[in-house]
Amino acid sequence: MDTVKSIEAQLVDLNKTLPKLPAGLTKWLADYGWLLVLISVILSIMTLVTLVPLLLLAFGVSTAVGVGNLFAGYGFNPAIAPLAWLSISISFVTLLFAIVVEAMAITPLKNKQHRGWQLIFIVMLVSTALSIVASIVTLQPGSLVINLVVYAIGFYVLFQLRPHFMPQATTSKKAPAYKPAQKE
């Protein structure tokens, strides 16, 4: 967890030098981000439900017929097929991890707790690392560049929202409730 905090601190410093998103947009995203994460979890589960049978079919077809490398668009080169399956497996693990951790983040995000923001940050860190590994393993430099750009934008937006999830941002100072003494 210290590594995550160190990376977070470095990105906070970097984000201070970047232009700020409009306050209204960041407030809206902070208020309704939990709903966007909920939609993401539902869509990811739907993807998982359709992906598992397709993967099982692809593994079966590749075992029986030997055309598994067609599934990932690698042509007929049997040397690349294991790399394709490794990339698919990494994507599958990333999806499972994201579903679980994002589902855990929904309630804290709704309550604007820093813990919810941290969980989304962890999902992004792990997803970034695994997508980089998958791109390198499959020798796809274009995919690597696209992933880096997409995740850089995602981290930028996430760190623009961070002040809304800090402990001082969530505590509101309310005047103590005054109850007049009742006369009998």
N, C-alpha and C positions, 0 to 999 in steps of 0.2 A: 504494500500500500504506500510505502514511502516513495517508491519509484513513480507511482501514479501522481502523488502529491508534488514531486519534483517536476514532472512533465507539466502538470497543471500550472505550477508557479512560473515556469518558463513561458508557457503559452499566454498566461495573464500579462506578463511583461511585454511580450510581442504584440498582444492585442491592444495595449495602450497606445501604440504608435499608429494603429490602423484607423481609417475613418469610421465613424460611428453610424450605425443604422438609425433611422428616425425613431424617436422615443415612442411614438404611437405604435409603430410596427413591433418593436421589442416588447412593449407592454402587452399587445395583443397575443404575440407568440408565447409570452410567459403565462398569460392567463389561460390560453387554449392549447398550449403545447401538449398537455396531458391527453387531450382529445386526439391530437394528431398521432401521438404515440399509441394510443388505443387502436386507432384505425390501422396503423402500421402493424401492430401485433396481429390484428384480425386478418389483414391481407397476407402477412407472413405465414400464419397458420393455414390459410387457404392454399398458399403456394406449397407449403410442406405436404398438405394432404394430396395435392396433385403431383408433386415431385416424387414422392416415395414410390408410388406404383410405376411411374415412368423410369425411375432408376432401376427398380427391380426388373422391369421388362428389358431395359437396356443391358443390364448385367446378364440376364438370361440369354438374350439374343447374341451378345458378344461371346458368350461361352459356347453356345450352340453353333453359331454360324461364323463367328470371328469378325463381325463388322462393327464392333463396339466403338472403334475410332470414328466411324461415321457420325455417331451421336453428337460428338463435340466439334464436328467440322474439321477433323484432322486428315481427311482423305484416307488413303489406304496404307499409310505408313505404320506398320505394326510397332515400330520402335517408339512412337510418340503416344500410342494408346495408353500405356500405364501413366504417363504424365497427365493425360486428359482425365483419367479416373482419379488421380490424386487431386487435381484441381477441383473436380466435381465434389470429391469428399471434403475438401477444405471449405468449399462454399456451403455444403450441407451442415457442417459443424458450426460455421459462422452463423448460419440462419437459426439453428437450434439455440445457440448461445444468445443471440439477439432477442429471440422470442422470450426466453426465460427472464433475462435481465430487464428488458423493456417492460414486461408485464409487472415485474417487481417495482419498477419506477413510476408507474401510473399514479398511485395514491400519493406518494411524496411530491410528485410534480403538481398534482392537483392542489395540494396544501402548500405549495411553493417552498418546500423544504430543500435545503442544499443537497441532501442525500439523493433526491430524485435527479437533480442535475448531475451529480457525481456518477450515478448509475448510467446515465446516457453517455457521459464522457467516457466511461470504461468501455461501453459497447462500441463507441466510435474508435477508441484506441485498438481494441482487439480486432475489430472489423478491418481497420486500416492495415494492421500488421498482417493479418491472414490474407487480405486481398493482394498485398505486395508479394507475399510468399507465393501465392497461387499464380500471379503474373510472371514471376521469375522462374518458377518451376516449369511453366508451360511455354517459356521463351516468347512472351508476348509483350514487347516493349510499348506498343500502343495502348494496350490495356493498363499497363503500369502507369503511364502518363495520365490517362483519363482518370484512373482511380485516385491518383495523387491530387489532381485538380479538384475532383468532386469532394474528396475528404477535406481538402484545405478550405473549400467554401463552407462545408459543414462545420468544421471547427471554428471558423470565423463567426458564423451565425450563433453557434452554441456559446461562444465566449462573449458575444454581444448580449446574450440573455443572462449570463452569470450573475450580474448585480441584482437581478430580480429574485434570485434564489439564495442569496446570502442571508445569514441569520439576522442581520440588522434590517434587512429589507422586509422581512416577514413579520417582525414584531411591530405592532402598532401601539402607540401610547394612547391609551384611552383614559379619560378622566374617570376617577373612581365613581361608581354609581352612588348617587345621593338618595337616601331614603329618608323622607321626613318622619319624625317621630309621630306616632299616632296618638291622638288624645282620646282618652276614654271618658 
